[in-house]
Amino acid sequence: MRPPVTSTTSEPGPSALDTDRTSARNDPQGGLSAMSRRIAWSAAQAILCDEDESSPGTLIAPPPAVCDRAVRGLDESLARSSADLRRGFWVLTVALEFLPLFILGVPSRMTRLTLEQRLAYLEALENHRIGLLSMLLIAFKVPLCVPAFEEGEELRSTGFDRQTLSTRRLLVTSSPRREAA
């Protein structure tokens, strides 16, 4: 007969299984597959690109950190969603990747297109006469742009000039006009 096992502590602690479950809820693995992450990054780069002011018609890609932040935000939000939503979003990423053949007539994947071609592709999707194709773009555009414009210079470009919500706005005041005497 074995003697009963006694605990050396007075209070029972969480088991290793409980700790693993808690950390999994607080730090999800991610909602996008590696392929979906590449497609979302490529879409974010085209959505967030800008035109060069010094040479009109030339596109400037956003900094990689901005695209990373946008994709990370989408990835984290999908990680906290249901498995059905993650599978559905995977289908949307595959559709976004392979539709250039039908939208632009270019036999290439979206991630292999140049920045100018990707922007033309996304604009064609946005203005397409079939509403579901426009909604395909919106399914990526909104969840990528929200985290992209939440920090840094992108946040300041929206006109938000405060450190926190409780800080007073910096109002630009004009100097009083001098009246001619």
URWOHU-V400067 format. One record per helix or strand of 3 or more residues. SS is the DSSP state (~ for helix, > for strand). FROM is the first residue (numbers start at 1). TO is the last residue. If there is no record, write none. Layout:
BEGIN
SS;FROM;TO
SS;FROM;TO
END
This chain:
BEGIN
~;16;26
~;34;47
~;64;79
~;83;98
~;100;103
~;110;112
~;115;126
~;131;148
~;152;157
END
